[in-house]
Amino acid sequence: CLETLEELAIRGKEQFLAAGGEQFASLTCLNTSDPGMAMLETLVRRELAGWI
């Protein structure tokens, strides 16, 4: 959800820093790239091993 990403990356950072936070980092959606999808697939396959 773009609105959520915008809120976290901009507004969340502002609130974090205003509350005394020192280092803020955010990640892009993992399902928007081939490497991200490969990582998610690996995690899901590992966690479902033996279940299906």
Secondary structure, DSSP 8 states (H G I E B T S, - for coil): -HHHHHIIIIIIHHHHHHTT---------GGGSHHHHHHHHHHHHHHHTTT-
